[in-house]
Amino acid sequence: MKNIIFFEAVQRSPTGGSKIIYQYSSYINSLKNFTSSIIYLKKKRSAKWVESIKKKLYFKKNSFSGWRFNQLKIKKNYKFKWFNQKVVTKNNLIFDKKKDFVILPEIFAHFANDFLIKEKIPYAIFVQNGYAIFSTNDFKKLNSSYRNAKYIMTYSKDIEKCVSLAFPEIKNKIFKVKYSIDFKKINYKKKKENLITYMPRKLAKHSELVICFLKNTLPSNWKIKKIHNLKEKQVYKLLEKSKIFLAFSDLEGLPLPPVEAALAGNKVIGYTGEGGKEYWKKPIFTEIKTSEIKNFCNAILDNLNIKNFLEKTNNQRKLLAKQFSVEVEKKFINKFLKSIS
């Protein structure tokens, strides 16, 4: 029996990256000959104090950056509240090198030196954002972590390019996986309202500016609603009602919300976050270059009265649903599990 152990940071709000890890772990637990669990880490209170003091005193720029392993603690029996996947929580750092396989997110990659490499525990680094791979400025430690990993898991061309550029000697360790969106959970045929939705978590200043500029120009029969700290089902309900989704993606591997919005029948306007260029195609998606706030606003106003949008984009939506299908995700997970068995 092979046990796949994921590491996760305790989240204050829902993220696409966490959702994907929950999906993976939940699916692995449904298989024969495999189990999976998640270890949740959070910063100790004392570490937060030290961090706060450092910021106030302006410590040297060349001092260590990133999370330190000794500053963290396990959050036991942590319960996430936003997604419905069933996952198992692991409350210790005891590993069996014959049975266990650890998967570290890129933000914890440098921790491999602290408790995996020396003990010869096999592991992979799951890079969901190529722009988050520099989890520390201790490049000796970081290089060691990536070089000693069994695989570097990625799910987009952009992530793969970032990893290959930063660590060219480990190109052969890149293992491609996929993530899914369950199209059955989303009803794009629901009656649409004159509603624009957006998520303010990323690039909050940009979304604030766009909303402010539209206050006196958006027709009175249109509303703008933010999606924040909601459960998956609540998010989908809003996306099913809205006609336009605004994407404020900021340097991401393959942003999840714009795809969910597209599958829910929205016109998606905004930033690709770089990784989103992989699926950002007309007519569903309209790309705005980062910081082009006025163009962002004009694009919204230009798309208020699109006729027969759902009919015109039906084939593109079907292709997206296939590209991000549960079946494709499972196929790649199975391939990965076979390679480490």
N, C-alpha and C positions, 0 to 999 in steps of 0.2 A: 504494500500500500504506500503510494507516494503522497506526501503532504506538501501542498503549495502554500507558503506563508507570505502574505502581502504586508507591507508596512504602509501606514497612512498617518498623516498629521490630523489631529482633531480639528474639525472645521467649524467655524462660527456660522457659516452660511453654505448652501449647497453649491457644489462645483461639478462641472462636466467630468473632470478627471476622477473625482471620487466615485461618481456614478458608474463610470466604466470599470473601475476596480471592483466595485460591489457586484456588477454584472458578471465579471470574470469569476470571482470567488464563488458566487452563488451557483453558476453553471458547473464549475469544477466539482462542487459538492454533490451534484446530481449524478455524477459519473461513477461507474464501478472502478475499483482499484485506485481511486483518487479522493483525497480530502483537501479542504482548504480552510484557512483561517486568516484573520487580519489582526495585526498588532497596531494599536493606536498610540501615537506618541504626542506628548504636549510638553511645553517648556515648564520647568520648575519656576515657582514664584521668585525664588532667589535669582534665577537667571534673567528674569524680566527686569528686576531691580538693577542688576549689573548693566544690562543693556541700556536702560534708561539713563543711568549715571554716565556711561560712556558717551552717549549722544550729547548730554549737557556739557561734558568736559572736553568734547572734541578730541578724542584720542587719535593717535597717529593713524594716518591712512593705511600704512603698511601692516597694521596689526591684523590678527586673524579675523576673517569675516565668515559668516555662515553659522549654522547651528553646530554646537559642540555636543557630542554624545553624552558627556557627563552632565549636561545642563537639562537633559530630558528625563521624563519619567513615563512609564506606561499608564495610560488611562484605562483602568480596568472596567470590563463590562460596559464599554461605551455603546450607547444606542444612538444611531443616527435617525433623524425623524423625517427626512425629505423623500426618500426612495423606498420602494416596496421589496427590494431584494432581500432574501434571507441569507444572512452571513453569520459565521461563527467567529467569536472574539477570542484571541489568545492573550493571556495575561502574564506571560513570562518570556524570558529570553533564553530558554533552554531548547537546544536544537540537537537533532540526531542527524549527523552528516550522511548516514546511509539512507534515511527516509525523507528528510526534509529538503526542500528547495525554496530558497528565499527570493522574493522579488522586491527590490528597493525602488521607490520612485526617484526620479532624477534629483529632487531636492535633498534626498538623504544619501545620495550615491557615495559620498566620502566616508560614510559610516562603515562601509565594508571593511575598512582597515581596522576598525575598533573591535569588531566581534565576529567577522566572517572569514576573512583571509587567513588569519593565524590559526583558526580552528578548522580550517579546510571545509567550511560549509559551502556547498555550491549555491551560486546565486546569479541572478540576472538584474540588470538595471532597466526599469521601464521608463523610457523617456517619452512623456506625453507632450512636452513642450521643449523644442530645441533651443529656446532662448532662456531656459531655466537650468541648463546643464552646469553652469558655473556656480555650484552650490557652496563653494568656498574659494578663497584666494590662495589656499594651500594646494598649488598645482601638483606638487609631488604626490600628495595624498590622493588627489582627484585622479591623476593619471594611473596610479596604482589600482584604484577601484575599477576603472574602466578596463584596464588591461587584464585584470584577473577575473573579470566577469565571464560567465559561460556565454551569455548572450546580452545584446543591447536590443531591447524590444522597442519598436517604433510602429506607428500606424499612418504615417503620411510621408510624402516625398520631401516635404519641407523639413521635417524632423530628421529624416535620413541624411539630407544634405548638411544640416547643422552638425550632426554627430560626426560625419565624415570629414568635415572641415576642421573641427576642433580636435578630433582624435583619428587622424588618417590611417594610423597603423592598425586600427581595429575594425576596418570596413567589413571584413569577413565575418565579424561577430554579430552584425546587424540581423535581427530576426523580425520579419514583417508580420504584424498582426492587424486585426481590424476591430472597430467597435460598431455597435448596432443601435438602431432606434426601432422600437417595436411599432411598426406602422399600424398594427391593429389597435393600439391604444389611442390613436389620433383620428378624429373624425373631421376631415377637411370639408365635408359636405354640409356641415352645420351652417345655419343662417348667419351670414356675416353682418357685422355692425360697422359703422363709420368709426372704427377704433384703430389707433396706432399704439403698438406696444414696444417696450424696450427694457433692457436690463442695465441699471446704472452702476453695477459693481465694477466694471472695467471703464477706465477713462471717464470718470464721473463728471469732470469739468466739461468735457466735450458734450455729453448728453445734456448737461445743464444749459449750455449755451444754445444748443439746437432748440430745446424746448422754449427758452426765453425768446429767441428770434421768431418763433412761430406763434407766440401768444396773440399778436394782433393781426396775423396774416392767415392763420388757419381758419377756414369757415366754421361758423358757430355750431354746425351740426356734426362736427368731428371732435373726438376726444382722444387724449393721449394718456396712457396708463403705464406705470412702471411695474415690472415684474421683479419682486425682490423677496427673498427668504420664504418662498412658497414651496409646498410639496409638489411632487411631479404632477399629480392629478390636477392640482389647481393651476399649474403653469400651462398644461395642455388645454384646460378650459378657456383660459384667456387667449391663447394662440388660436384656438378654433373660432373665437369670436372676431378677432382682429383681422384687418385687411392688409395692414402694413407692419412689418417688424423692422426696427432700427438696430443695426449691429454696430456696437462700439468695441469690437475685438481689438486687443492690443498685444501684438507679438505672441501668437498662439500656434500650437502645433497643427491642430485641425479642429477649429471651434465647433462645438456641438449645438448651441442654441439656434444659430441661423439655419441649420439643417432641419431641426425640429419645427421651426417656424415655417419653413418652406413646405414641409410635409403636411402642415396644418392649413395650407392654402394661402399663405401670406406672400405678398410682394416683399422681398428682403432688400433693404437699402443700407449701405454702410461700408465699414472697413472689413477687409478680408482677414486681417490679423496675420497676413502672409500665408499661413498654412491653408486658409480657406480658399486660396486661388485654385486649389485642386478641384473644387466643385462649383466655384463662383461663375456661373454662366447665365447669360440672358436666355429667356426673358424674366425668369424668376428673380435673379440676382442683379442688382445694380451696384457697381463698385464706386466708392467715394475714396479718394486719396486722403490719407490721414491728415487732419487739421484743416481740410477744406470745408469749414463750417458753413459758409454761404452756399456752396454747391450742394452740400448735404440738404440744407433747407429747401433749396429750389427743386431738387430731385424729389423730395417728399411732395411738394405742392404739384409737381408735374404728374404725379402718379395717383392723385386722389380719385380720378374719374375713369379708371381703366375699365373697359367693358369686356365681359366674357373672359375675365382673367383665368378663372378655374378651368374653363374648357380649353383655352389656348395653351395652358401649361400642364395639362394632364399627363402627356407623354413624358415630359421632363421630370415630373413628380414621381412617376412610376420607375424611372431609371434611378432616381435618388433612393427610393425605397428599396430597390434591388441592391444598390451599391452599399447601403447601410443596413442590410437585412440581418436578422438574428441568425439565419442559416449560414451566411458568409462568416460572421463573427465566430460561430461555433466551429466551423471548418478550420479556421486559423488557430483557434485555441487547441483543438485536437491535434493539429500538426505540431504545435509547440510542445504539448505534453508528451507526444510520442518521441520527440527528440531528446527529452530529458529522462525518459524512463529507463 
